[in-house]
Amino acid sequence: MDRPDRAALAAFLRSRRERLQPADVGLLPGLRRRAPGLRREEVAQLATMSTDYYTRLEQQRGPQPSTPMLASLARALRLTPDERDYLFRVAGHDAPDRLQGTGHVAPALLRVLDRLADTPALILSDLGETLVQNRLATALYGEPVRTGDLERSEIYRWFTTDTARLVYPADDRPRQSRALVASLRAAYGSMGRSSRAGRMVRELQRRSAEFAELWDRQEVAQRFADHKVIVHPEVGPIALDCQALFTEDQSQALLVLTAEPRSEAEEKLRLLAVVGAESFG
């Protein structure tokens, strides 16, 4: 880890903040603005850090930011991969390996997600990690797992915990198992044996006989349009259609879940929108 170039870091953060408008990140414009771009407190809110901490970065003060903090800033400021790498380097860190799954969210997918407020939507990595989700997706699925390494992956949790499967009806779980293994094989082919995907495969082969059997089938498939029944602990089963929008390199996908108009599922989504995730946590 090198010493940060505080002047370059501050100038870059300020320039990226000033190029964004509230609508670019899903915020309301509010009152008339005296300066261009987002306010510092808005960037801090998007990056889940204190306004004081972010302000000190722009003023060339404060401690050297950690890599998780930089990843949050890159996401909040909608940085491209090249911009994200530059941010890490001027902050004194090596740029993340793009082939290893860094959690950086594609700005194009974020722009679409920002405009989806009336239906559940989330962005997943190719290892089944929820990178970001909107309020309705949180109400539907709960808060994403942020701790651990392999544990952040839905695929890993599906084969190592019992609670991960409760979100689907029992008769649909075998199909979900096959789909998750097929998507992991696609990621394994892209990322390689020495990647996190390879490590996940080896760990799951050791821990789950079901996974080992399905892995031997050699099935490969990315996520695609699907019909799901999600079992919510409070409102019960919700029948939803799922559509996926992939990045060009297929490493991330925006999943949008919609209910049939005037259906019971649509009413349940309206209930979730009103009550929100807080009551159903």
C-alpha positions in Angstrom: 0.0 0.0 0.0 1.5 3.4 -1.0 1.0 6.8 0.3 -2.1 8.5 -1.2 -1.8 11.4 -3.5 -4.3 13.6 -1.5 -4.4 16.5 -4.0 -5.1 14.2 -7.0 -7.7 12.2 -4.9 -9.5 15.4 -3.8 -9.5 16.9 -7.3 -10.9 13.7 -8.8 -13.6 13.2 -6.3 -14.7 16.9 -6.7 -14.8 16.7 -10.5 -16.8 13.4 -10.5 -19.2 14.8 -8.0 -19.8 18.0 -10.0 -20.6 16.1 -13.2 -23.5 14.3 -11.7 -27.1 15.6 -11.3 -29.6 14.2 -8.7 -31.6 12.5 -11.4 -28.5 10.6 -12.4 -28.4 8.8 -9.1 -32.1 8.5 -8.4 -32.4 11.5 -6.1 -35.0 14.3 -6.3 -33.6 17.7 -7.5 -34.9 19.5 -4.4 -34.4 23.3 -4.1 -32.5 25.4 -6.6 -28.8 24.6 -6.4 -26.0 27.2 -6.2 -23.3 24.9 -7.4 -23.2 22.3 -10.2 -23.5 18.6 -9.5 -24.3 16.7 -6.3 -23.8 18.1 -2.8 -21.2 16.5 -0.6 -23.9 15.2 1.8 -25.6 13.4 -1.1 -22.4 11.6 -2.2 -21.9 10.6 1.5 -25.4 9.3 1.7 -25.0 7.3 -1.5 -21.7 5.9 -0.3 -23.0 5.2 3.3 -20.4 7.3 5.0 -20.5 10.5 7.1 -20.6 13.8 5.4 -17.6 14.9 7.5 -15.5 12.0 6.3 -16.3 12.7 2.7 -15.7 16.4 3.1 -12.2 15.7 4.6 -11.3 13.7 1.6 -12.2 16.6 -0.8 -10.2 18.9 1.5 -7.1 16.7 1.4 -7.5 15.7 5.1 -8.4 12.7 7.1 -7.1 9.1 7.0 -6.3 7.1 4.0 -9.5 5.5 2.7 -9.8 1.8 2.8 -10.6 -0.3 -0.2 -14.2 -1.0 0.8 -14.7 2.8 1.3 -13.2 3.4 -2.2 -15.5 0.8 -3.7 -18.5 2.5 -2.1 -17.4 5.9 -3.5 -16.9 4.4 -6.9 -20.4 3.1 -6.9 -21.9 6.3 -5.5 -20.1 8.4 -8.2 -21.0 6.0 -11.0 -17.4 5.5 -12.0 -16.4 3.5 -15.0 -13.9 0.6 -14.4 -11.0 2.8 -15.6 -12.1 5.7 -13.3 -12.5 3.2 -10.5 -9.0 1.9 -11.0 -7.6 5.5 -11.0 -9.5 6.3 -7.8 -7.8 3.3 -6.1 -4.3 4.2 -7.3 -4.4 7.9 -6.3 -5.7 6.7 -2.9 -2.6 4.6 -2.5 -4.0 1.1 -3.3 -3.6 -1.3 -6.1 -6.4 -1.4 -8.6 -8.7 -4.4 -8.1 -8.3 -7.3 -10.4 -11.2 -7.0 -12.8 -11.3 -10.8 -13.4 -11.8 -11.7 -9.8 -15.2 -10.1 -9.2 -14.6 -6.8 -7.3 -18.2 -5.8 -6.6 -18.0 -2.7 -8.7 -21.4 -2.0 -10.2 -21.7 -1.2 -13.9 -22.8 2.4 -14.2 -25.2 1.6 -17.0 -27.1 -0.9 -14.9 -27.2 1.6 -12.0 -28.8 4.2 -14.2 -31.6 1.8 -15.0 -32.0 0.7 -11.4 -32.2 4.3 -10.2 -35.4 4.7 -12.4 -37.1 1.6 -11.0 -39.0 2.6 -7.9 -42.4 0.7 -8.3 -41.1 -2.8 -8.7 -38.4 -4.9 -7.1 -35.0 -4.7 -8.8 -31.5 -5.7 -7.9 -28.0 -6.1 -9.5 -26.2 -9.4 -9.0 -22.6 -10.4 -9.8 -21.9 -13.6 -11.8 -21.3 -15.3 -8.4 -24.9 -14.5 -7.2 -23.9 -11.6 -4.9 -26.4 -8.8 -4.4 -24.3 -5.7 -5.2 -27.2 -3.2 -4.9 -31.0 -3.3 -4.7 -33.8 -0.9 -4.5 -36.2 -0.4 -1.6 -38.8 -2.9 -2.9 -36.2 -5.6 -3.4 -35.1 -5.1 0.2 -38.7 -5.4 1.4 -39.1 -8.6 -0.7 -35.8 -10.3 0.1 -34.4 -8.5 3.1 -31.0 -6.8 3.4 -28.3 -8.4 1.3 -25.4 -10.3 3.0 -22.4 -8.0 3.3 -20.1 -10.0 5.6 -17.8 -12.9 4.9 -16.4 -13.9 1.5 -18.1 -16.8 -0.1 -21.1 -16.3 2.2 -22.1 -13.1 0.2 -23.1 -15.4 -2.7 -26.6 -16.7 -2.9 -25.2 -19.8 -4.6 -22.9 -20.6 -1.7 -25.6 -20.0 0.9 -28.1 -22.1 -1.0 -26.0 -25.2 -0.6 -24.6 -24.5 2.9 -27.6 -23.1 4.9 -31.2 -24.1 5.3 -32.6 -20.6 5.6 -31.5 -19.6 2.1 -34.1 -21.9 0.5 -37.1 -20.6 2.4 -37.6 -17.9 -0.2 -38.8 -20.5 -2.7 -41.6 -23.1 -2.4 -40.4 -26.6 -1.6 -41.4 -28.0 -5.0 -39.4 -25.4 -6.9 -36.1 -25.8 -5.0 -34.7 -28.6 -7.2 -35.0 -26.4 -10.3 -33.4 -23.5 -8.4 -30.5 -25.7 -7.4 -29.8 -26.7 -11.0 -30.1 -23.1 -12.2 -27.6 -21.9 -9.6 -25.1 -24.6 -10.3 -25.3 -23.9 -14.1 -24.8 -20.2 -13.5 -21.7 -20.9 -11.3 -20.3 -23.1 -14.0 -20.6 -20.2 -16.5 -18.8 -17.9 -14.0 -16.1 -20.6 -13.5 -15.5 -20.8 -17.2 -15.1 -17.0 -17.4 -13.0 -16.5 -14.2 -10.9 -19.6 -14.1 -9.9 -22.3 -11.6 -7.8 -20.0 -9.4 -10.6 -17.4 -9.0 -13.2 -17.0 -6.3 -15.5 -19.0 -8.5 -13.0 -21.9 -8.5 -12.6 -21.7 -4.8 -16.4 -21.7 -4.3 -16.7 -24.8 -6.5 -14.1 -26.7 -4.5 -15.6 -25.7 -1.2 -19.1 -26.6 -2.3 -18.0 -30.0 -3.6 -16.6 -30.7 -0.2 -19.6 -29.5 1.8 -22.6 -30.5 -0.3 -23.3 -33.8 -1.9 -26.2 -32.3 -3.8 -23.9 -29.7 -5.3 -21.3 -32.2 -6.3 -23.9 -34.3 -8.1 -25.3 -31.3 -10.0 -21.8 -30.1 -10.8 -21.0 -33.4 -12.5 -23.9 -32.8 -14.9 -21.8 -30.2 -16.7 -24.8 -27.9 -17.2 -23.9 -24.3 -18.2 -26.4 -21.4 -18.3 -26.6 -17.7 -17.4 -29.7 -16.3 -15.7 -32.6 -15.7 -18.0 -36.2 -14.6 -18.2 -38.1 -16.7 -15.6 -41.3 -17.1 -13.6 -40.7 -17.3 -9.9 -42.8 -17.7 -6.7 -41.2 -15.8 -3.9 -42.3 -16.8 -0.4 -42.4 -13.7 1.8 -42.5 -14.4 5.6 -45.4 -11.9 6.1 -47.4 -11.6 2.9 -46.9 -15.2 1.7 -46.2 -16.5 -1.9 -45.9 -13.8 -4.6 -45.9 -14.9 -8.2 -43.5 -12.7 -10.2 -41.9 -12.6 -13.7 -38.2 -12.0 -13.7 -36.3 -10.4 -16.5 -32.5 -10.1 -16.6 -30.4 -7.3 -18.3 -26.7 -8.3 -18.6 -23.6 -6.2 -19.0 -21.7 -6.7 -22.2 -19.2 -9.0 -20.5 -22.0 -11.0 -18.7 -20.4 -10.4 -15.3 -23.4 -8.5 -13.8 -27.1 -8.7 -14.3 -30.0 -6.4 -13.4 -33.0 -8.5 -12.3 -36.4 -6.8 -12.5 -39.3 -8.6 -11.0 -42.8 -7.7 -12.0 -46.3 -8.9 -11.2 -49.2 -9.5 -13.6 -51.4 -6.4 -13.7 -54.5 -6.4 -11.4 -53.3 -9.7 -9.8 -53.0 -10.8 -6.2 -49.2 -10.5 -6.6 -49.5 -6.9 -7.6 -51.5 -6.2 -4.5 -48.9 -7.8 -2.3 -46.2 -5.7 -3.9 -48.2 -2.6 -3.2 -48.5 -3.7 0.4 -44.7 -4.2 0.6 -44.2 -0.7 -1.0 -46.3 0.9 1.7 -45.1 -1.0 4.7 -41.5 -1.4 3.5 -38.6 -3.5 4.7 -38.5 -2.1 8.2 -41.7 -3.8 9.5 -40.8 -7.1 7.7 -37.2 -7.4 8.8 
